Structures are given as C-alpha cells and as structure tokens.
Amino acid sequence: MIDDQKIARINELAKKKKTEGLTDNEKKEQKKLRDIYIKSVRENLRSQLSNITFVDAEEPLTDEQKKHVEALSDKLGKEYREVHEKGN
C-alpha cells in the first residue's frame, strides 16, 4: 500500500514538472514513485477481484450473500470516497 507522503510527493513532482521541469534525479524519483503507485493499485485490484463471487442470476441470493455484497459495496464506497476527498 502506498502512503499519503508518497502520493503527495508524486503530485508535487508532477506539478513541478509542469511549471519548471525536473532534474534527472527527480525524474528517476518520479518514475520510482509511479511504479510503486501502479503496483499498489494492481495489488488492490487483484485483491478485490479475488473476492468476487459469481452468482447464478436465476437463483435468489441468500441473506448471508446479501450481507456480503452490502459489506463489499460499503467498503469499496468508503475507499473511493477517501481517495477522491484527498484529491480535492
């Protein structure tokens, strides 16, 4: 998982790149941080995908399955809001 400091640094370097440009060391740092970020996103996606259960549309969900779907939906919604509130 990537921490807030690394995300802030990625954003700082992106802004600096647009305004004044980056040194060679900063370009290397930016690439390294982006690679870490992409790896983290992929790991999170794999984790979420591995928890998906396919349900036969013709069979109704059990109460336990409904609770599981609601819990996952709540978790994903919370994670989405956290990421997008930090970006604003």
N, C-alpha and C positions, 0 to 999 in steps of 0.2 A: 504494500500500500504506500502510496506517495503522500508525504506530509504537506501541510499548508505552507511551510517555509520553501519547499522545493517548487510548489506551484507559484508562489509569489515571485520567486527568482526567475522562473520561466517567463512569467508575464513582464517582469522588469527588463529582462534581456530582449524580449520581443518589442517592447516599447522603445528601448534604446536603439535597437536595430533600425527602426523606422525613423528615428529622429537624428541620430548622429553616427550610426554604424557601430559595428562590433570589432574588437581586436581579435586576432587569431585565437588567443586563449579563451575569450568569451564565446567565440563560435564553437570551439570544442566543448566548452561547458554547456552551451545551449543544446548541442546535439546529444550529449550525455544525459542531460535532464529530460529531454524529449523522449529519448529511448526508455528511460526509467518510467516516464509517464505512460507511454504506449504499452509497455509491459504490464503495468499495473491495471490499465483499462482492459487489456486482453485477459488477464487473470480473473478480474471481477466478472467479465462477461462469461468466461468458461464456467466459473463457479455458479453463476445464475442459470446458465443453460443446463448444467448438470443436475440442477434441482427441478427442472421442468418435468412434469408427468403428463403424458398424453392420456386423454380421457375419451372414451367412446361417446360420441355425441348422442347416440341413441339411448344410452344408459344415464339416468339421473345421477348427479353427484351425491355422495353420502354426506352427512353432516360433518364428518371429520375432514373430508376432501374440501368442503366449502370453507371450513375454518382455515385450512392450509392455504387455499387460494387467497383468502382475505388477508392472511398474515403476510404472504409474499407481496401482495399488492400494496399493503401498508408500508412494508419495508422498502420496496422499490420507490414508492412515492416519497417517503421520507428522505431517502438518499438523493433522489432527483432534486427535491426542494433545497436540501443542504448545499448541493453543488451549485445550483443556479442562484441561490441567495448570496453565496460568497462571491460569485462573479459580478453581482450588481453593486 
